[in-house]
Amino acid sequence: MKAKNEISKERKETVETAIEIKQNNLEISQNLLEGRFELYPENRRRSVNKVIYQSQYFQLVYNLNHKSLAIESKGDLIYSAIPYDTGRNYIQKASIQAILHPNETRKYIESHENNLKKYLALSIFQLTGQRVALDSNEVKQAYQQIFMDPLFEMQVLGRMMQHDETGPLSANLAGKFLHSENRKTGISPYLAEYLKFVVEVTQNLPISTDGKNVHLLDSAHEQPKENVYLDQSKNLALSSQSDLKVGLENLPAPLKVEIENIQIAEPIKEVVTKPLLKSNVGNQLRNLRKNYVAHSQNPKDLEQYFENVHSTEDNNKINVISDIDSQDGKLPFSNPNFNILVGNISDSVVSDSKIQGIYVIGNHELSDILSDQKVFSKSQWDDFREKEWFKDLVLDPDQAWPKLPIGDNSFYELIKEELAQNYPKMKILNNESVIYEGVRYIGLTIPVALAKRKKELQNFIAIELKRLLAQDKQIPTVVVSHAPLFNELSMLSPKSSSYNKSYKCAHRGILSLFEDFNIIGAIHGHHHIPASSGQSKMVKFSNKNIFVVCSIYSKINTGFELAKLLPDTIMEKPLGLKKDKNY
């Protein structure tokens, strides 16, 4: 019988070999893509974003700086005539899920029947000014029409996916949910062209896409793994290995035939229904947007009128969630295991006596705690009452965020004490650490990303990390903070309007700590990145691979399973929460 250390050594060698093979395969695939640059003359004037595949309306672009892929529509193509329509990524994702898993996506829509009927009644009111009952013939007929046009059904699926992740919709409902009005938007012909392109490009190149993200596969036979909305066993990204037989049966006959006839290296034909082009209707749409009066409402104000059709029970072993911003005084999910609450949990003084795990302080915790008049009246706040940032926290919190004190201020210890009373089984980490199942979790208090005070913030991070890491260089360590530590360990896309390129690590002491200690991951919240855009990634930082996790709450995301990113040997240890010896 082999000794335990021999088995461990063999496992390590097997993993290293697998990683080496994967990296070699990825390099081959990447070289294949780069070899396509010369096929498109326009790449001579494109210094960063190189076209590697294109059709009449779409193109696949490779970013040399980020080594990333993206599908883009060409400049003349219009996605939607609806002003400021934010549903494109959801509808594209829905179209791919619908052709991969038509039965499950139909059930998803049907589970929302009551919510859809509310949308339909509101749509009819917005269009005609007449109020109709949910059980009226008008609403019933409109609901049935959803399932009579597959491209429209995909759109409704996407709208409900958006509803579940970002909250209820309110603007231009007729164009989104009434078939008669939707036909004027141009979305269906756009979607037909999009489907043809993604099927063709995934047949020709070793890539997969879920409708937004595009990934390079390390071989032609690798199955993509992407999931948000359906059963965990489902592959929701399209690749050359995807079985489309059942899904294509539901498409309009001309589109079905065109997709079935797609052959490798052969361009696809035009769709029967022409999409909207800027060259044809651009002036009309510009005038429409110019005179458009926004009438959308805050999704949080509409939540009470819609049902949550998804389970609120979560069984992740180590469950990461943030930015719940609960409005009703309670948590919207339950998990009996170990939870990592990454701040901004409450906007209504939530309390929960059952949830257990660790909790770091976000900016909403500050204003939320002080909104309780009984708490606010305590003398413990007297030292802060004349501070400008404290006054803003009480009267106008949004004005307070850039003025907040750095995380070692004694104010945060008082916030921690109040939170601890609301969550008696949670360990509130205010620049502290705990060990759970062989992993050390360091919780730093970074309520907001203070980019303009970066030097002061990073000095604080360096000092606290050094203190909390102490002398134990071997224990796997995960750093948790509400706002990200810096850009390098953040899930926020550089394309986001919230991204600040100056918020990068510029402190040599921090880099040294990451080099010297076994820091394996960073967890943050704050930036409301939809879970469907990705909840984790691996990055190269300070000469090592580190995971980054951001898991923003929504009806379809009650948490991210952190256990799958932790070393296997750690998860074999018995349950138990143990304080760090330096805590």
N, C-alpha and C positions, 0 to 999 in steps of 0.2 A: 504494500500500500504506500502511495506516494506521500511524502511529508507535505504539510500545509504550505510551507514556503516554496516547495517545488511546484505545487499546483498554481500558487500565486504568480510565480515566475513564468510558467507556461501561459497563464491567462494574459499576463502583461505582454509577452512576446506575440501572442495571437492578435491582441488588440493593436499593437504597433504595426504588425504586418498588414492587418486589415486597413489601418489608416494610410499606410504607405501605398497600398494598391488603390485605394479610393483617390488619393491625391494624384497618383499617376493617371488614372482614368479621367479625372477632372481636367488635368493638364492637356490630355489628348483632345477632350471635348472642347476645351477653350481654344486650343490651336486650330481646331476645325472652324470655329466661329471667326477667329481672327483672319483665317485664310479667305474668308468671304468679303473682306473689305474692298478688294480690288474689283469685285463684281459691280460695284455701284460708283460711278464717276463722281457723284456728289460728295463722296467721302474725302475727296482731295481738299475740299474747303471746310470739312468738319474736323476740328482738332480733337474733340472729346467724344461726342456722341456719333458713333459709326453705324450706318445702316447695314444690316447683315441679311435682311429678308424684307420683301415688300410686295404688296398687291396694289390695286388701283386706289384703295382707300386707307390701308393700314401699312405700318412698317414695324419691324422688330429692330430695336436700337441697342447697341452695346456701349456702355459708358466706360471709357478707358480708365478714368480716375477711380471709380468705385468698383470696377470689374462687375458691373451689374447689368441686367437685361430689363427692357421695358417695351411693351407694345404701345405704340402711339398711333392715333388717327392722323391722317395727313391734313394739312391746313384747310382744305376746302370742305371737308366733311363736317356736318353739323350733327351732334348727338341728339339734341332736343330743342324744340322751339319754345319750350317752357322756360321763362326767365329764371336764371339762377337755379337750375335743376341740379341738386347735389347727389342724385341717385345713381350716377353712371357706374361707379365701381360695384355697387350692390347689384345692379341689374346685369352687369357683365358676369359677376360671380354666379348669379341666379341662372343665367343661361347655360353656363357650364355644368352646374349641379343638375339642372333639368335634363340635360342630354346624358349625363352619367347615371343619375338616379331618379328617373321620372316618377316612380311610384312614391318614393319618400318625399319628394318635393311637392307632389300633389297633396299628400297627407299634411304637410307643413302648412300649406295654404288653407286646407279644410279646417285645421285646428284653430285658425283665426277667423272662422266664419262670422262670429258675433262682432269682432272688431272690424272686419271688412264691411259688414252691413252698416256699421256706424259711419265708416268712411264714405260709403256709397250714399247714405242719406245726406251727409254733409256736402258731398259733391253735387247732388241734385239741388240742394239749397243754394250753393254758391253759383250754380249755373242758371237756375230759374227763379230763385227767391222764394220758392215754395217749400214748406216743411212737410216731410213724409215720414210715416212710421217705419220702423225697422222691418215689420212684417208686411209692408205694403207690396203691391204687385210691382211697382217701379223698382223697389230695392231688390226683390226676388229675381226679377228679370235681369237686372244689372249684375247681380251675383252670378247667375248662370252664364252670362256672356263671358265672364272671365275664362271659363273652361272651354269656350268654343274657338278661341284663337290662341294657338300655342305661343306665339311671340308676345302677345299681350299677357298671357298667363305668366311667362317668364318675368315680365316687368312687374306684375303684381307681387310675385314671389320676392323680387328684389326690394320692392317697397316695404314689404312686411319684414324682411331681414333688416332693413334700415330702421324700421319702427322698433324692432326688438333690441337694436343695439344703441341707437341714439335718442329714442323716444318718439312719441306721436308726431305725425306730420300734420301740417295745417294749411300750407299755401298751395294754390292751384290744384286742388284735389280732383276736380273734374277731369283735367288732362291726364291725371295719374291713374284714376280708378274707373272712369266711365269709358267704355269701349268706343262709343261714338265720338267723344272728344279726343281720346288718345290717338285716333287715326290721323289727326291733324298735326301731331307733334313731331312726326318723323322718326320716332324712336324704334319702331318695328323694323323699317328697312335698314336703319343703322345696325340693329342687333343681328339681322340676317347677314350683313356683310362682315360683322365682327365674328360671328360663329364660323363662317366659311374660312376666314383668315386664320383663326386659332387652330382649327382642325388641320388646315394645310401646313401651317408652320410647325406644329408639333409632329406631323408625319415626316417632315423633311429634316428637322434638326433635333438633337438630343436635349430637348427642353420640356418643361411642364409649366402650366399656368393655372391658377385658380380663378382667373378673371381680373386680377389686379397684379399680383406678384408673379414674376417669371423666374424660374429656377433652372440652372444648368444641371442636367443629370450626368452622373459619372459613367453611365453606359446606356445603350439603347434599350436595355431591359430593366433598368431601375424603375421601380414603382414610386411615384410621388406620394408623400405623406402630408396631407393638409386637411385640417378639419376645424370647423367652427359650429356649423348649424345642425348637422345630421349625426347619426350614430357614430360612435368613436371608431368603429371598425371600417368605416367607409373612406375610400380615397376620393377626395374632392378636387383634385387637380387633374387637368387633362394632359395626356401624353400620348406617344405613339402606341402604348400598350393598352389604352383605354378601350373598353368595349362599348360601342355606341349603338349597337343594333337596336335595342329596345327604345332608347331615347330618340333616335331618328324617326321612328315610326310615328311619333306625335307631331312632327314638323309638317308645314305645308308641303305638298307633293313636289313642287318645283325646287324648293330649297333642299328637301331630302335627297332628291336625285343629284343635285349639284354636289352636295357634300359626299354622297356615296361614290361619286365619280372622281373625287379628288385623287390624283396619283402623284407619287413622289416626283418632284422637279417639274411638274406641269402646272402652269398658272390656272387659276379658277376663273370661271366666266362671271359676267355681271349678274346681279340678282334681277328678278322680274320687276320688283317694285324698287323704284329709284330712291335713294336716300336724299335728304335735303343737303344742298350745297351752298356755301357762302356766295359763290359766284352767281347763284340764281336768286336767292332770297335773303342775302346778307343785309341789304339796306332795310328791308321790312323788319327783320329781327332786331337790328340796331335801334330802329325807332321804337319798337315794342319795349325793349329794355330801357330806353331813354325815358319813356313815359310811364314806366312800371312803378306802381305804388306797392311797397312791400306790406303784406298783411299776414305774415307768419307769426305764430305765437311760441312762447317758450315751451318746449316739450314737457318740462316739469309741471307746468300749469295744467296740462291736458291728461297727465297720467291717470288721474282719478276716474276718467271716463272710459278707460280701456282695460281689458282683462290681461293678466299675465298668463299665457297659455303654457309656459315652461315650468319645469320642476324647480322648486326652491331648495331642494335637498342636494347637498354636495358631499361626496365621500372621498375627495382627494386626501391622501395621507398627509401631505404637507401642502396646505392650500394657501396660495398667494392671491390677495385681492386688494384693490385700493379704489379711492374716489367713488365711493357709493353715494355720498352726499344725501343720505336718507332724509326724507321730508316728514316721516310719520312717527318718529320716535322709536323705531325698531329696525333691526337688521332684516334685509329682504331675503336672506338665505340662512340655512343652518348647516353646520359641519361639526360632527362630534370629535374630529381629530385635531391635529395641530394646525392652527391658522396663523398666517403672517399678514396682519392688517397694516397696509403701507400708507396710512394717513388719509385724511379727508373722508372719513367714514360717516360723519354726521353733520347735518344742518338742522337738527331738531332735538339735540341733547339725548341721543340714543343711549340706552342702557341694556345690557344683556348679561344675565347671571350664568349662562351656560357656556358661551364660547370661550375657548382656551387657546393659548399660544402667545405670540408676541405682537406688539403694537408700537409703531413709531408715529411721532407727532407730525401732522401736516398743517397747512395754514388754516384750513377750515376748522380744525379743532380749537384754534385760538379764539376766533370770533364766536364759535358755537358755545364754548364753555362760558364765555362772558355774557352771552345772551340770556342766561338763566339769572334772573334778578336776585334770587336768593344767594347765588354764588357771587355775583358781582358786588353785592353789598358787604362782603367780607373784608375785614381790615387788611388782609394779607396783600391786597392789591394797592394799598395806599402809596407805596413807594413808586408806583408806575403811573398813577392817575394823571400826572401833569405831563407825561411824555406824549409827544405828538402822535407817535405810532400807536400808543395805547388808546388815545382819544379816537383815532381813526378806526381802530378795531371795533369800537363800540358803535360809532356813528356811520362809518362808510368803509367797511373792510377792504374794498378794492384799492383804496388810497393808502392803506397801511402796508400792503405787501412789500414794496421796495424799501420801506423804512424799517422793517423788522430788525431786531437785534440779532447778532450772530448767535449760533446755537448753544453757546456755553453760558448764556444769560440766565440768571436765577429765576426769571419769569417762567421759563419752560419747566422748571422743577415743580412750580405751583400748578401748572397745567397738567403735568403728569399725575400729581396727587389727586386732582379732581377726576381725571380720566379713570384712575385706578378704582375709584368708588363706583363708577358706572360699569366697569368690566372687572369684577373681582377675580376672575380666573385668568385674565390676561396679564402678561408681564409687560408693562409699559417701559420701553427702552428710551431713556433720555441720555444719549451718549454712554450707553452701557452694553453689556454683552451677556449672552447665555449660551450654554451648550445643550443641544438637543440631538439625540441619536448620533453622537460623534461629530457633529458639525457645530462650529462656533458662529453665532449670529451676532454681529455688531450693529446696533441700532444708533445711527447718528441723527441728530435733530437738524434737519435742513428743510424748513417748511416751504421755502420758495428758492428758485434759482437766481441768486443775487449776482448776475453777470457784471453789473457795474461796480460791484464790490468784491470782485473775484479774488484779489490778493488776500483780503481779510478773511474771506470764506475759506480759501484753500490753506491758509495758515492754521485755521481752526481744525480743518479736516486732518491735516498732518499731525498736529499735536494730539488730538483725540485718538486717531488711529494708532499712533506710536504707544500711547498709554494703554490702550485696550488690547493691542496685540501682545504687549509685554515681551516675554522671552520665548513664548511657545511658537516656534516656526513651522511645526509639522502639522498641527491640527487644521483640517480644511475649514476655511473661513468664508462667510458670505457677509457682505456689507449691505445693510438695508437703510434707505433714507427715502423720505417722501419725494423731494425734488432730486433729480439725478446729481451725482457727485460732480460730473463734468461731461462734456459731449462724447468723449471716447467711450464712456460706460452709460450710454443713454440709448433708448429705443426711438427717440424722436428723430424723424427724417430731416435731413438738411433742407428738404423742399418745404417743410412746414413754416408757416408764418411766425410760429413761436420759437423757431430755431435762431440762436444767436451764435455766430461763428467764433466770437471771442470767448465763449464759455468752455474753453478747453483747458486741460491740465497743464499748468505752467509752474508746478512746484516740484523741484528735484527730490525733496524729502518724501513726497507721496509716491513718486516713481520708485524710489529706493525701497519703500515699505512693500510695495507690490512685488518687487523683484525678490526680496529677502524672505517674505512670508508666504504661506500657502493659501493665498486669497484666490478662491475658485470662482466667485461670482459676485454680481452686484444686482440689487433689486431696487426699483424706484417706482413712483407713481407720478402724480401731478399733471403731466401732459396727457390730455384725454385722447390717447391713441386707441382707436377701436381695436378690440381683440382680434377681429377678422383681418387686420393688417399685420398681425404677428404679435406674439406675446413674449418671444425669446429669440435670442441669436447668440452666436459665438463670435467674439472679437479678439483681435490680437492687441494686447496692451502690456507694455513693460516686459516684452519678450516672453509672454506666455498667453495661452488661450484662456479666456474668461467668459463665462456666460453672463448675459444681461437679461433681466426679466422685467416686464411691465405688464400688469394684468388689471386693466380697468374694468370695473363692474358694469354689466348690462344684464338684461333679462336672459341673454344667451351665454353669459359668462359669469358664473358665480365663483370662479377661481381657477387658477393655473396649478397643475400638479408639479411641484418643484422636485419631487422625489426622482422623476425621470432624468433630471440633470445632475443628480448627486452620484458619487462613486458607488458602485454596487455593494462594496464591502460595508459601507456605512449603513445601508438600509437593512442589513442582516442583523443589526444590533437591536436589543429590546427597547421598547418604548420607555421614555422617561425624560423629564425636564430637569436639567441640572445647571446650577449656576457655574459660571466661569470662576476659577479660583481668584481672579482679580476683580470680580464684579462686586 
